[in-house]
């Protein structure tokens, strides 16, 4: 893993629930830190920012749908370094 692919980028409508989901599912209960969190004006903007991140080779998951399957009200774009 090198370059931007060492970072995961996604969108969500609930940062607390998102943290819990990643912590328990991907990291088996281990804590991690967000590198950045962007509060966008609407879900369309958040999806566009995530698309830009994907274009720049950040890991945004396997889904190639607009907004990567995020909820209609996902206004937060987040990034963390993968352990």
N, CA, C and O atoms as a GROMACS GRO file, in nm:
protein
  332
    1UNK      N    1   0.085  -0.118   0.000
    1UNK     CA    2   0.000   0.000   0.000
    1UNK      C    3   0.090   0.124   0.000
    1UNK      O    4   0.177   0.136   0.085
    2UNK      N    5   0.068   0.212  -0.092
    2UNK     CA    6   0.152   0.331  -0.096
    2UNK      C    7   0.071   0.453  -0.136
    2UNK      O    8  -0.042   0.442  -0.184
    3UNK      N    9   0.130   0.570  -0.115
    3UNK     CA   10   0.065   0.695  -0.155
    3UNK      C   11  -0.070   0.716  -0.090
    3UNK      O   12  -0.090   0.683   0.027
    4UNK      N   13  -0.160   0.771  -0.165
    4UNK     CA   14  -0.293   0.804  -0.114
    4UNK      C   15  -0.376   0.682  -0.079
    4UNK      O   16  -0.471   0.693  -0.002
    5UNK      N   17  -0.343   0.565  -0.134
    5UNK     CA   18  -0.421   0.444  -0.105
    5UNK      C   19  -0.408   0.401   0.041
    5UNK      O   20  -0.481   0.312   0.085
    6UNK      N   21  -0.316   0.461   0.116
    6UNK     CA   22  -0.303   0.431   0.259
    6UNK      C   23  -0.413   0.497   0.341
    6UNK      O   24  -0.426   0.472   0.460
    7UNK      N   25  -0.493   0.583   0.275
    7UNK     CA   26  -0.598   0.656   0.343
    7UNK      C   27  -0.735   0.614   0.292
    7UNK      O   28  -0.754   0.594   0.172
    8UNK      N   29  -0.829   0.601   0.383
    8UNK     CA   30  -0.966   0.570   0.345
    8UNK      C   31  -1.049   0.698   0.353
    8UNK      O   32  -1.036   0.774   0.449
    9UNK      N   33  -1.132   0.720   0.254
    9UNK     CA   34  -1.217   0.838   0.248
    9UNK      C   35  -1.361   0.792   0.226
    9UNK      O   36  -1.386   0.704   0.145
   10UNK      N   37  -1.454   0.852   0.298
   10UNK     CA   38  -1.595   0.817   0.282
   10UNK      C   39  -1.686   0.933   0.316
   10UNK      O   40  -1.639   1.041   0.353
   11UNK      N   41  -1.816   0.909   0.303
   11UNK     CA   42  -1.915   1.010   0.342
   11UNK      C   43  -2.014   0.947   0.438
   11UNK      O   44  -2.038   0.826   0.436
   12UNK      N   45  -2.071   1.030   0.522
   12UNK     CA   46  -2.168   0.982   0.621
   12UNK      C   47  -2.259   1.096   0.663
   12UNK      O   48  -2.230   1.213   0.638
   13UNK      N   49  -2.369   1.060   0.726
   13UNK     CA   50  -2.459   1.160   0.784
   13UNK      C   51  -2.448   1.164   0.936
   13UNK      O   52  -2.512   1.246   1.001
   14UNK      N   53  -2.366   1.074   0.994
   14UNK     CA   54  -2.355   1.064   1.140
   14UNK      C   55  -2.213   1.021   1.176
   14UNK      O   56  -2.179   0.903   1.166
   15UNK      N   57  -2.131   1.115   1.216
   15UNK     CA   58  -1.991   1.085   1.245
   15UNK      C   59  -1.974   0.988   1.362
   15UNK      O   60  -1.884   0.904   1.359
   16UNK      N   61  -2.057   0.999   1.465
   16UNK     CA   62  -2.045   0.909   1.580
   16UNK      C   63  -2.075   0.764   1.540
   16UNK      O   64  -2.000   0.674   1.575
   17UNK      N   65  -2.184   0.744   1.468
   17UNK     CA   66  -2.220   0.609   1.423
   17UNK      C   67  -2.115   0.556   1.326
   17UNK      O   68  -2.082   0.437   1.328
   18UNK      N   69  -2.062   0.643   1.242
   18UNK     CA   70  -1.960   0.604   1.146
   18UNK      C   71  -1.834   0.557   1.218
   18UNK      O   72  -1.776   0.455   1.180
   19UNK      N   73  -1.792   0.629   1.321
   19UNK     CA   74  -1.674   0.590   1.398
   19UNK      C   75  -1.695   0.451   1.459
   19UNK      O   76  -1.609   0.364   1.450
   20UNK      N   77  -1.811   0.432   1.521
   20UNK     CA   78  -1.841   0.302   1.585
   20UNK      C   79  -1.840   0.189   1.483
   20UNK      O   80  -1.788   0.080   1.511
   21UNK      N   81  -1.897   0.213   1.366
   21UNK     CA   82  -1.903   0.110   1.262
   21UNK      C   83  -1.763   0.072   1.216
   21UNK      O   84  -1.730  -0.047   1.210
   22UNK      N   85  -1.679   0.169   1.185
   22UNK     CA   86  -1.543   0.138   1.141
   22UNK      C   87  -1.462   0.074   1.253
   22UNK      O   88  -1.390  -0.023   1.231
   23UNK      N   89  -1.474   0.129   1.374
   23UNK     CA   90  -1.397   0.077   1.488
   23UNK      C   91  -1.429  -0.071   1.510
   23UNK      O   92  -1.338  -0.152   1.529
   24UNK      N   93  -1.556  -0.106   1.509
   24UNK     CA   94  -1.594  -0.243   1.540
   24UNK      C   95  -1.581  -0.338   1.422
   24UNK      O   96  -1.546  -0.455   1.440
   25UNK      N   97  -1.610  -0.290   1.302
   25UNK     CA   98  -1.608  -0.378   1.186
   25UNK      C   99  -1.468  -0.394   1.129
   25UNK      O  100  -1.418  -0.506   1.120
   26UNK      N  101  -1.404  -0.285   1.091
   26UNK     CA  102  -1.273  -0.294   1.027
   26UNK      C  103  -1.157  -0.309   1.124
   26UNK      O  104  -1.060  -0.377   1.093
   27UNK      N  105  -1.166  -0.248   1.240
   27UNK     CA  106  -1.051  -0.242   1.330
   27UNK      C  107  -1.067  -0.325   1.457
   27UNK      O  108  -0.990  -0.310   1.552
   28UNK      N  109  -1.167  -0.413   1.460
   28UNK     CA  110  -1.186  -0.509   1.569
   28UNK      C  111  -1.180  -0.444   1.707
   28UNK      O  112  -1.119  -0.498   1.799
   29UNK      N  113  -1.243  -0.327   1.720
   29UNK     CA  114  -1.252  -0.259   1.848
   29UNK      C  115  -1.140  -0.161   1.878
   29UNK      O  116  -1.146  -0.090   1.978
   30UNK      N  117  -1.039  -0.156   1.792
   30UNK     CA  118  -0.927  -0.064   1.816
   30UNK      C  119  -0.964   0.078   1.777
   30UNK      O  120  -1.036   0.101   1.680
   31UNK      N  121  -0.912   0.174   1.854
   31UNK     CA  122  -0.935   0.315   1.823
   31UNK      C  123  -0.854   0.356   1.700
   31UNK      O  124  -0.751   0.296   1.669
   32UNK      N  125  -0.903   0.458   1.632
   32UNK     CA  126  -0.831   0.518   1.521
   32UNK      C  127  -0.865   0.666   1.521
   32UNK      O  128  -0.959   0.708   1.589
   33UNK      N  129  -0.792   0.743   1.445
   33UNK     CA  130  -0.816   0.887   1.439
   33UNK      C  131  -0.847   0.929   1.297
   33UNK      O  132  -0.786   0.883   1.201
   34UNK      N  133  -0.945   1.019   1.286
   34UNK     CA  134  -0.973   1.080   1.157
   34UNK      C  135  -0.862   1.179   1.126
   34UNK      O  136  -0.816   1.251   1.214
   35UNK      N  137  -0.819   1.183   1.001
   35UNK     CA  138  -0.720   1.280   0.956
   35UNK      C  139  -0.790   1.411   0.924
   35UNK      O  140  -0.738   1.519   0.952
   36UNK      N  141  -0.910   1.399   0.867
   36UNK     CA  142  -0.988   1.519   0.836
   36UNK      C  143  -1.135   1.485   0.829
   36UNK      O  144  -1.174   1.372   0.799
   37UNK      N  145  -1.216   1.586   0.857
   37UNK     CA  146  -1.362   1.577   0.844
   37UNK      C  147  -1.407   1.708   0.782
   37UNK      O  148  -1.378   1.816   0.833
   38UNK      N  149  -1.479   1.697   0.671
   38UNK     CA  150  -1.532   1.815   0.603
   38UNK      C  151  -1.683   1.815   0.615
   38UNK      O  152  -1.748   1.715   0.585
   39UNK      N  153  -1.739   1.926   0.658
   39UNK     CA  154  -1.884   1.942   0.667
   39UNK      C  155  -1.928   2.016   0.541
   39UNK      O  156  -1.904   2.136   0.527
   40UNK      N  157  -1.994   1.945   0.451
   40UNK     CA  158  -2.034   2.002   0.323
   40UNK      C  159  -2.175   2.061   0.333
   40UNK      O  160  -2.251   2.028   0.423
   41UNK      N  161  -2.207   2.149   0.239
   41UNK     CA  162  -2.336   2.216   0.242
   41UNK      C  163  -2.452   2.123   0.210
   41UNK      O  164  -2.565   2.148   0.253
   42UNK      N  165  -2.427   2.015   0.136
   42UNK     CA  166  -2.533   1.919   0.104
   42UNK      C  167  -2.470   1.786   0.060
   42UNK      O  168  -2.348   1.777   0.041
   43UNK      N  169  -2.554   1.685   0.043
   43UNK     CA  170  -2.506   1.551   0.008
   43UNK      C  171  -2.442   1.548  -0.130
   43UNK      O  172  -2.347   1.474  -0.152
   44UNK      N  173  -2.494   1.626  -0.223
   44UNK     CA  174  -2.437   1.630  -0.358
   44UNK      C  175  -2.292   1.678  -0.353
   44UNK      O  176  -2.205   1.622  -0.419
   45UNK      N  177  -2.267   1.782  -0.275
   45UNK     CA  178  -2.131   1.834  -0.262
   45UNK      C  179  -2.041   1.731  -0.196
   45UNK      O  180  -1.927   1.712  -0.239
   46UNK      N  181  -2.091   1.664  -0.092
   46UNK     CA  182  -2.011   1.560  -0.024
   46UNK      C  183  -1.975   1.449  -0.122
   46UNK      O  184  -1.861   1.404  -0.123
   47UNK      N  185  -2.069   1.406  -0.204
   47UNK     CA  186  -2.042   1.301  -0.302
   47UNK      C  187  -1.940   1.349  -0.405
   47UNK      O  188  -1.855   1.271  -0.448
   48UNK      N  189  -1.947   1.475  -0.444
   48UNK     CA  190  -1.850   1.529  -0.540
   48UNK      C  191  -1.710   1.533  -0.479
   48UNK      O  192  -1.612   1.502  -0.547
   49UNK      N  193  -1.700   1.573  -0.353
   49UNK     CA  194  -1.570   1.576  -0.285
   49UNK      C  195  -1.514   1.434  -0.278
   49UNK      O  196  -1.395   1.413  -0.305
   50UNK      N  197  -1.597   1.337  -0.241
   50UNK     CA  198  -1.551   1.198  -0.234
   50UNK      C  199  -1.504   1.151  -0.372
   50UNK      O  200  -1.403   1.080  -0.382
   51UNK      N  201  -1.574   1.189  -0.476
   51UNK     CA  202  -1.534   1.153  -0.613
   51UNK      C  203  -1.397   1.210  -0.647
   51UNK      O  204  -1.315   1.142  -0.709
   52UNK      N  205  -1.370   1.333  -0.606
   52UNK     CA  206  -1.240   1.395  -0.628
   52UNK      C  207  -1.132   1.316  -0.554
   52UNK      O  208  -1.023   1.294  -0.606
   53UNK      N  209  -1.164   1.273  -0.432
   53UNK     CA  210  -1.068   1.195  -0.354
   53UNK      C  211  -1.038   1.063  -0.425
   53UNK      O  212  -0.922   1.021  -0.432
   54UNK      N  213  -1.141   0.997  -0.476
   54UNK     CA  214  -1.123   0.870  -0.548
   54UNK      C  215  -1.035   0.893  -0.672
   54UNK      O  216  -0.945   0.814  -0.701
   55UNK      N  217  -1.061   1.001  -0.745
   55UNK     CA  218  -0.983   1.035  -0.864
   55UNK      C  219  -0.836   1.055  -0.830
   55UNK      O  220  -0.747   1.028  -0.911
   56UNK      N  221  -0.810   1.102  -0.707
   56UNK     CA  222  -0.673   1.124  -0.661
   56UNK      C  223  -0.617   1.003  -0.587
   56UNK      O  224  -0.521   1.014  -0.511
   57UNK      N  225  -0.677   0.888  -0.611
   57UNK     CA  226  -0.628   0.757  -0.566
   57UNK      C  227  -0.641   0.731  -0.416
   57UNK      O  228  -0.567   0.649  -0.362
   58UNK      N  229  -0.733   0.799  -0.350
   58UNK     CA  230  -0.765   0.762  -0.213
   58UNK      C  231  -0.859   0.643  -0.219
   58UNK      O  232  -0.938   0.631  -0.313
   59UNK      N  233  -0.852   0.555  -0.120
   59UNK     CA  234  -0.942   0.441  -0.112
   59UNK      C  235  -1.079   0.489  -0.066
   59UNK      O  236  -1.093   0.538   0.046
   60UNK      N  237  -1.179   0.477  -0.151
   60UNK     CA  238  -1.316   0.519  -0.116
   60UNK      C  239  -1.410   0.399  -0.116
   60UNK      O  240  -1.532   0.416  -0.125
   61UNK      N  241  -1.355   0.280  -0.108
   61UNK     CA  242  -1.438   0.160  -0.108
   61UNK      C  243  -1.454   0.105  -0.249
   61UNK      O  244  -1.411   0.166  -0.346
   62UNK      N  245  -1.517  -0.010  -0.257
   62UNK     CA  246  -1.528  -0.081  -0.384
   62UNK      C  247  -1.645  -0.034  -0.470
   62UNK      O  248  -1.649  -0.064  -0.589
   63UNK      N  249  -1.739   0.039  -0.412
   63UNK     CA  250  -1.855   0.082  -0.487
   63UNK      C  251  -1.820   0.201  -0.576
   63UNK      O  252  -1.750   0.293  -0.533
   64UNK      N  253  -1.868   0.199  -0.697
   64UNK     CA  254  -1.842   0.308  -0.790
   64UNK      C  255  -1.967   0.392  -0.816
   64UNK      O  256  -1.976   0.459  -0.919
   65UNK      N  257  -2.063   0.389  -0.726
   65UNK     CA  258  -2.184   0.469  -0.741
   65UNK      C  259  -2.158   0.610  -0.691
   65UNK      O  260  -2.068   0.633  -0.610
   66UNK      N  261  -2.237   0.705  -0.739
   66UNK     CA  262  -2.224   0.843  -0.693
   66UNK      C  263  -2.254   0.848  -0.544
   66UNK      O  264  -2.361   0.805  -0.501
   67UNK      N  265  -2.163   0.901  -0.465
   67UNK     CA  266  -2.181   0.904  -0.321
   67UNK      C  267  -2.148   0.772  -0.255
   67UNK      O  268  -2.168   0.756  -0.134
   68UNK      N  269  -2.098   0.676  -0.334
   68UNK     CA  270  -2.053   0.547  -0.281
   68UNK      C  271  -2.155   0.480  -0.190
   68UNK      O  272  -2.118   0.415  -0.093
   69UNK      N  273  -2.282   0.496  -0.221
   69UNK     CA  274  -2.386   0.432  -0.143
   69UNK      C  275  -2.420   0.504  -0.014
   69UNK      O  276  -2.491   0.449   0.070
   70UNK      N  277  -2.371   0.626   0.004
   70UNK     CA  278  -2.402   0.704   0.124
   70UNK      C  279  -2.550   0.740   0.130
   70UNK      O  280  -2.620   0.737   0.028
   71UNK      N  281  -2.597   0.774   0.247
   71UNK     CA  282  -2.737   0.813   0.265
   71UNK      C  283  -2.764   0.945   0.193
   71UNK      O  284  -2.672   1.023   0.166
   72UNK      N  285  -2.889   0.970   0.162
   72UNK     CA  286  -2.927   1.091   0.090
   72UNK      C  287  -2.891   1.219   0.165
   72UNK      O  288  -2.881   1.326   0.105
   73UNK      N  289  -2.871   1.208   0.296
   73UNK     CA  290  -2.836   1.326   0.375
   73UNK      C  291  -2.693   1.322   0.428
   73UNK      O  292  -2.662   1.386   0.529
   74UNK      N  293  -2.605   1.247   0.362
   74UNK     CA  294  -2.464   1.238   0.401
   74UNK      C  295  -2.392   1.367   0.363
   74UNK      O  296  -2.368   1.394   0.246
   75UNK      N  297  -2.359   1.446   0.464
   75UNK     CA  298  -2.298   1.576   0.440
   75UNK      C  299  -2.155   1.586   0.494
   75UNK      O  300  -2.091   1.690   0.481
   76UNK      N  301  -2.105   1.479   0.554
   76UNK     CA  302  -1.968   1.478   0.606
   76UNK      C  303  -1.880   1.390   0.518
   76UNK      O  304  -1.915   1.276   0.487
   77UNK      N  305  -1.766   1.444   0.478
   77UNK     CA  306  -1.662   1.366   0.410
   77UNK      C  307  -1.551   1.348   0.512
   77UNK      O  308  -1.506   1.444   0.574
   78UNK      N  309  -1.508   1.225   0.531
   78UNK     CA  310  -1.406   1.197   0.632
   78UNK      C  311  -1.292   1.117   0.571
   78UNK      O  312  -1.307   1.053   0.467
   79UNK      N  313  -1.178   1.122   0.638
   79UNK     CA  314  -1.062   1.046   0.595
   79UNK      C  315  -0.985   0.999   0.718
   79UNK      O  316  -0.971   1.072   0.816
   80UNK      N  317  -0.936   0.875   0.711
   80UNK     CA  318  -0.846   0.827   0.814
   80UNK      C  319  -0.737   0.743   0.750
   80UNK      O  320  -0.755   0.685   0.643
   81UNK      N  321  -0.623   0.737   0.818
   81UNK     CA  322  -0.511   0.653   0.771
   81UNK      C  323  -0.540   0.511   0.812
   81UNK      O  324  -0.571   0.483   0.928
   82UNK      N  325  -0.529   0.420   0.717
   82UNK     CA  326  -0.554   0.279   0.746
   82UNK      C  327  -0.439   0.225   0.832
   82UNK      O  328  -0.322   0.254   0.806
   83UNK      N  329  -0.473   0.148   0.934
   83UNK     CA  330  -0.368   0.092   1.020
   83UNK      C  331  -0.282  -0.010   0.947
   83UNK      O  332  -0.189  -0.065   1.006
   0.00000   0.00000   0.00000
